[in-house]
Amino acid sequence: MKHIFKKWLAAGALALLGAFPLSSSAAWPDDQTIELIVGFAPGGGTDLMARALVPFLEKKLAGKARIVVVNKPGAGGEISSAYIARSKPDGYTVGFVNVPGFVFIPMYKQSAYQTSDLKLIARVVDDPAVLVMHKKSKYRTFPELLAALKSDPGSLSFATSGRGTSGHQALLKIEQAAGVKGTDIAFKGAGDFKSAVIGGHVDYAFSSIGEFLTGYADSDVATAMLVVNPTRVAVIKDVPSIKELGFDVRVSSERGIAAPKALPQDIADRLQKAIQDTLADPKFLKTIKNDAPLVAFMSGPDWTKSLESMPAELMPFVSKMKE
């Protein structure tokens, strides 16, 4: 009888082990849907990239992987970054972070997250900023625009995806380099301000190249004045670089995926590999055609290391955010 009882206990213990795996990541990603958080409104560059990635990432992760994009726009990405940071580190909540805003926001305000609260999984794109204008803009060259701002500071408006974002950084750096002052108009994403540009409700907008190609390249009413990069970019080769026009300024939106800091490393590694494989997949590159030249994979650890010098670069603009 004792022998039978011992066998029953052993069987029960094995059943319990089966019901509660030793590793919290053993079942990932099969037992629930993964939320891929986007900190900007639908229709912008980050949102479109996220939605393009989903079906490919599901296949690369294999098994029963399911991913859904969840938009949490506002505060230049702060709301979404804080949401990711506070989420359970089980691999079922990950999301995009957008640099430089991700690094800059905690520098100039008491933000709801710190960069150390998140684990960078992989960089996806490196997408330089571009200055977009209506084709009937009063000032259609950069020298004319600067002259107008010097004559009447704050007289021209510039749409951005929010304070602290790459577009806002582009405006701040140009203001510093040229000794001028514009008026920033913050939206919840490039998808939100497209109608404002086309309708002439703002004078100019700072977008990324990918967003420009998706939203304006075939437009009859909007065009690019310059790319905020030291050199021209092949995919919009006819658009002059800002350095050609006399200013050595570069601003780019680095977009990639992050997770809560305590995410198990085995999940982080699997997710990073799935992202890397997706970005190398010709079918995916064909799907994102406009963004394909901007794809710039970097592993999470390498991306983290590459951002170590960014706070020093951004420090001169902290005081500007409090003006």
C-alpha positions in Angstrom: 0.0 0.0 0.0 2.9 2.4 0.9 4.5 1.5 -2.4 1.3 2.5 -4.4 1.0 5.7 -2.4 4.6 6.7 -3.2 4.0 6.0 -6.9 0.8 8.2 -6.8 2.8 11.0 -5.2 5.4 10.8 -7.8 2.9 10.8 -10.6 1.2 13.8 -9.0 4.5 15.7 -8.8 5.2 15.1 -12.5 1.7 16.3 -13.4 2.3 19.5 -11.5 5.6 20.1 -13.2 3.8 19.7 -16.5 1.2 22.2 -15.6 3.7 24.7 -14.2 6.9 24.7 -16.4 10.2 25.2 -14.6 11.0 28.0 -17.1 8.6 30.9 -17.4 9.6 31.1 -21.1 9.1 27.4 -21.9 5.8 28.0 -23.7 6.6 31.3 -25.3 5.3 32.4 -27.7 2.5 29.8 -28.1 0.2 30.4 -25.1 -1.1 33.9 -25.7 -1.0 36.9 -28.1 2.1 39.1 -28.2 1.3 42.8 -28.0 3.6 45.0 -30.2 3.2 48.5 -28.8 3.6 51.6 -31.0 3.8 55.0 -29.4 2.4 57.0 -32.3 -0.9 57.3 -34.1 -1.8 54.8 -36.9 -0.4 55.7 -40.4 3.0 57.0 -39.4 6.4 55.4 -40.1 6.6 53.4 -36.9 3.0 52.1 -37.2 3.4 51.0 -40.8 6.7 49.3 -40.1 5.2 47.4 -37.1 2.3 46.2 -39.2 4.6 45.1 -42.0 6.7 43.1 -39.5 3.9 41.2 -37.8 3.2 38.4 -40.3 6.9 37.8 -40.9 7.8 37.7 -37.2 5.0 35.3 -36.6 6.4 32.9 -39.2 10.0 33.3 -38.0 9.0 32.6 -34.4 7.0 29.6 -35.6 4.7 27.5 -33.5 1.5 29.3 -32.6 3.0 32.8 -32.5 0.4 35.6 -32.8 1.2 39.3 -32.7 -1.1 42.3 -32.6 -0.1 45.9 -33.0 -1.4 48.2 -30.2 -1.2 52.0 -30.6 -0.6 54.0 -27.5 0.2 57.5 -28.9 1.1 60.6 -27.0 3.9 62.5 -25.3 6.4 61.8 -28.0 6.5 58.1 -27.2 6.7 58.4 -23.5 3.3 56.7 -22.8 4.2 53.6 -24.8 7.8 53.3 -23.4 6.4 53.6 -19.9 3.7 50.9 -20.7 6.4 48.5 -22.0 8.6 49.1 -19.0 5.8 48.4 -16.5 4.6 45.3 -18.3 5.2 41.7 -17.1 8.6 40.6 -18.5 7.2 37.4 -20.1 7.7 38.3 -23.8 4.0 39.0 -24.4 4.5 42.8 -24.3 7.2 44.3 -26.5 7.2 47.5 -28.5 8.9 50.0 -30.7 11.1 52.7 -29.2 12.1 55.7 -31.3 15.6 57.3 -30.8 16.5 60.1 -30.1 13.2 60.7 -28.3 13.5 57.5 -26.2 16.9 58.8 -24.8 16.0 62.5 -24.7 12.6 62.5 -22.9 14.0 61.4 -19.5 16.7 64.0 -19.8 14.5 67.1 -19.7 11.5 66.0 -17.6 10.4 63.7 -14.8 9.3 61.0 -17.2 7.3 57.9 -16.5 10.3 55.7 -17.5 14.0 55.6 -17.6 16.0 54.1 -20.5 17.4 51.6 -18.0 13.9 50.2 -17.5 13.8 48.6 -20.9 15.9 46.0 -22.7 16.7 46.8 -26.3 16.1 43.8 -28.5 17.1 45.0 -32.0 17.3 48.1 -34.2 15.2 47.9 -37.3 15.7 51.1 -39.3 17.9 54.2 -39.4 15.7 56.9 -41.1 17.1 60.4 -41.5 14.8 63.4 -41.1 13.5 65.4 -44.0 12.0 68.9 -44.1 8.6 68.7 -46.0 6.9 71.7 -47.5 3.7 72.5 -49.4 4.5 73.1 -53.1 2.9 76.6 -52.7 4.9 77.5 -49.6 5.9 81.2 -49.5 9.5 80.3 -48.8 10.6 77.4 -51.0 14.4 77.4 -50.4 16.2 76.9 -47.2 18.0 80.3 -47.4 14.6 82.0 -47.8 13.2 80.1 -44.9 16.1 81.1 -42.6 15.9 84.7 -43.7 12.2 84.8 -42.8 12.8 83.4 -39.4 15.7 85.8 -38.7 13.5 88.7 -39.7 10.5 87.5 -37.7 11.4 84.8 -35.1 8.6 82.2 -34.6 6.7 83.3 -37.6 6.8 79.9 -39.3 5.3 76.7 -37.9 6.8 73.2 -38.1 4.8 70.0 -37.5 6.5 67.2 -35.6 5.5 63.9 -34.1 5.9 65.4 -30.6 8.3 67.2 -28.3 11.6 65.4 -28.0 11.1 63.3 -31.1 13.5 63.2 -34.0 11.5 65.9 -35.9 11.6 68.2 -33.0 15.3 67.5 -32.5 15.8 68.5 -36.2 14.1 71.8 -35.5 16.1 72.4 -32.3 19.4 71.6 -34.0 18.7 73.9 -37.0 17.6 76.7 -34.7 20.9 76.3 -32.8 23.1 76.1 -36.0 21.4 78.9 -37.9 20.5 81.2 -34.9 16.8 81.3 -35.7 13.6 80.4 -34.0 10.6 78.5 -35.4 7.3 77.4 -33.8 6.9 73.7 -33.1 3.5 72.2 -33.5 3.4 68.8 -31.9 1.1 66.0 -33.2 0.7 62.4 -32.1 2.5 61.1 -35.2 3.3 61.7 -38.8 0.0 60.1 -39.9 -1.8 62.8 -37.9 0.0 65.8 -39.4 0.0 64.7 -43.1 -3.4 66.4 -43.6 -2.2 69.5 -41.9 0.7 69.8 -44.4 -1.4 69.0 -47.4 -4.1 71.4 -46.2 -1.7 74.2 -45.6 -2.5 74.4 -41.9 1.2 74.3 -41.0 4.0 75.9 -42.9 6.4 73.0 -42.8 6.9 69.5 -41.3 9.7 67.4 -40.2 9.2 63.8 -41.2 11.4 60.8 -41.8 12.4 59.7 -45.3 10.3 56.6 -45.0 7.3 58.6 -43.9 7.9 61.1 -46.7 8.1 58.4 -49.3 4.9 56.7 -48.0 2.9 59.9 -47.5 4.1 62.6 -49.8 6.4 61.3 -52.6 3.6 61.0 -55.1 1.7 64.0 -53.8 0.8 66.9 -56.0 0.9 69.3 -53.1 3.9 68.5 -51.0 7.6 68.0 -51.5 10.9 67.8 -49.7 13.1 70.9 -49.2 16.1 69.1 -47.7 17.3 66.0 -45.8 18.8 66.6 -42.4 21.9 64.5 -43.1 25.5 65.4 -44.1 25.1 63.7 -47.5 22.3 63.1 -49.9 20.4 59.8 -49.4 20.1 57.6 -52.5 16.4 56.8 -52.2 15.6 60.6 -52.5 18.8 61.6 -54.4 17.3 64.8 -55.8 16.8 66.2 -52.4 19.8 68.3 -51.2 21.5 67.5 -47.9 21.5 70.2 -45.2 25.3 70.2 -45.3 25.2 71.3 -49.0 23.2 74.3 -47.8 25.8 75.2 -45.2 25.0 73.4 -42.0 26.6 70.2 -40.6 23.5 68.7 -38.9 22.3 65.1 -38.8 19.1 63.8 -37.2 17.7 60.4 -37.8 14.9 58.3 -36.4 16.4 55.0 -35.2 13.4 52.7 -34.6 13.6 49.3 -33.0 12.0 46.9 -30.6 12.4 46.8 -26.8 11.0 44.9 -23.9 10.8 45.1 -20.1 14.3 45.0 -18.6 13.8 41.7 -16.9 12.8 39.8 -20.0 14.5 36.4 -19.9 17.5 36.3 -22.2 16.3 33.2 -24.1 13.2 35.1 -25.2 15.2 38.2 -26.1 17.6 36.0 -28.2 14.7 34.3 -30.1 13.0 37.6 -30.8 16.2 39.3 -31.9 16.9 36.3 -34.3 13.3 36.5 -35.7 13.8 40.3 -36.3 17.1 39.8 -38.0 15.8 37.0 -40.2 12.8 39.1 -41.2 14.9 42.1 -42.1 17.0 39.8 -44.4 13.9 38.2 -46.0 13.5 39.4 -49.7 9.8 39.0 -49.4 9.7 41.4 -46.4 11.9 43.9 -48.2 9.6 43.8 -51.2 6.6 44.4 -48.9 8.2 47.6 -47.3 9.6 48.8 -50.6 10.0 52.5 -49.6 11.6 51.6 -46.3 13.8 48.9 -47.6 16.9 51.1 -48.2 16.5 52.4 -44.6 16.6 49.0 -42.9 19.6 48.9 -40.6 19.6 45.9 -38.2 21.6 46.1 -35.1 21.6 43.7 -32.2 20.2 44.8 -28.9 23.5 44.9 -27.1 25.2 46.7 -30.0 22.4 49.2 -30.2 22.5 49.8 -26.5 26.3 50.5 -26.7 25.9 52.8 -29.7 23.5 55.0 -27.7 25.9 55.5 -24.8 27.3 58.8 -26.2 23.8 60.2 -27.2 23.0 61.9 -23.8 26.1 64.1 -24.1 25.1 65.0 -27.7 21.6 65.9 -26.6 22.5 67.7 -23.3 22.8 71.2 -25.0 19.1 71.0 -25.9 17.7 70.2 -22.5 17.4 73.9 -21.5 15.6 74.5 -24.8 12.8 72.2 -23.7 12.2 74.3 -20.6 11.8 77.6 -22.5 
